[in-house]
Amino acid sequence: MEYWIALGIRGGMGVIFGLFFGFGALMVTFAVVPGYYTPPLWLLVLSTALGASIAGFLAFYKPEISWRIAVRGFALALAGGFIGGWIGYWYAQTFYPDGVRNVMLVARSVRSPAITPFIASASLFSTGAGAVYYAIRAWRYHEV
């Protein structure tokens, strides 16, 4: 039973902090690019997916495990974050065509409703990938 409780708590924290880290990565991306250049949406998707993946990895990270297991967990969270970011981007294109599909393929505003779906899905997918890996390790090797 403690495996399910640990998985639920870590998963909930991963989603919450994945949203925070995704929005933080989005703000950093807007702050880093030059002032006269508006970043393309693919760059925003990749940066927010990276931020959400870091949070998804840290939710299930345990300092006492070997570095190879940690690298595998980070790679899975990173892959889940990138896949989730692109799925959220396609979802946003479907339901918010004016906010995403524009001539230059750039983000008009951070407050656009089209940006939120790829941050949320990147957070969910990266945490989900980390949770699956954590659950397999907990079931197989009894790690909590």
N, C-alpha and C positions, 0 to 999 in steps of 0.2 A: 504494500500500500504506500510505503514511503517513496517508492519510485514514481508513482503517479502524482503524488503531492509535489515532489521536487520538480518533476517535468512541468506541471501546471504553473507553479510559481516562476520557474525560470522562463517558461514560454511567455507568460504574461509580461514579465519584466522585459523580455527581449522585444516584444511588439511595441511596448510603450517607449522604450529607449531607442528602438529602431526608428520610430516616427520622429523623435527628438533629434537623433543623429542625422537622419535624412534631411530634415529641415535645416539643420546646422550646416550640412555639406552643401545644401543649395545656397544658403546665404554666403558661405565662404567662396563658392564658385562665382557668385555675382560680385563679391568684393575683390577677387583676384584678377578677373579679366579687366582689360583696360576700359576706361569710362566711356569711350565712344564706340565700343564694340558690344553688341548684344549677343550673348552666347547662344549657339544653336541648341535646340531641344535635345539632340542626342547627347551632347556634353552634359546637360543637366540631368538626363536620365542616368548616365554612367556615374556622375558624381554622387547623386543621391543614393544610387544602388550601393556604391562603395561605403557611404556613411551608414546606411541601414545594415549592410553586411557586417561591418565592424561591431555594431551593437548586437546583432544576432549571434556573432561568434562569442562576444564577451559574456552573453547571458549563459552560455553553456560551457565556458572555459573553467577549467580547474587547474590551479598552479602545480599540483603534484603529478600530473600526467606527463608522459614523455613528449618531447618536442615534435615527434613524428605524428602522434595522435592529434596534437594541437594544430599542426599544419594541415592535416586532412580535414579537421573540423572547420578551419578557416576557409579552405578551398571549397568545401561544400556550402558554407554560408555565403561565400562570394558568388558562387555559381547560382545559388538560389536567389540572391539579391539581384543579380543581373537579369535572370530570367523573369523574376517578378517585376522588375522595373520596366522591361520591354512589354510584358503583358499588360501592365497598367497603362503604359503609353498607348498601346493599341486600343485599350478600353476607353481611354480618354479621347482618342480620335473618333471613336464611334459615337460617344454620347455628348461630346463637346466639340463639334467640328469647327466652330468659329474660334474657339480658344486655342486649338492646337494646329489645325490645318490652315496655315496662312502661307502667303507667297514666299517669304524668306525662311520659313521654318525656324523662327526664333520665338523665344518667350517674351510676351509683351509685358507681363507683370508677375511678380512673385505671388500676388493674391489671386491669380487666375484659377478658376476651379479645375482647369485641365491639368494643373501640376500636382494636385493632391492625390489623384489615383495612382500615379506611378510611385510616389513616395510610400503610400500605404501598402501597395502590393509588393514593393521591394522589401518592406519591413516584414510583411506576413510570410513571404516566400523564404527569406533568409532565416527567419526564426523557425519556420517549418522544417527547412533542411537541417538546421542545427538540432532541432528537437528529434528528428528521425535518427540522426547519428547518435545523439545522446541516449535515446531509448534503446537502440541496438546495443550500445556499449553497456548500458545498465542491465539489460536482459542477459547479455552474454557473459559479461565479466563482473556483474554485481557492483558497478560503480555508482555511487549516488552523488 
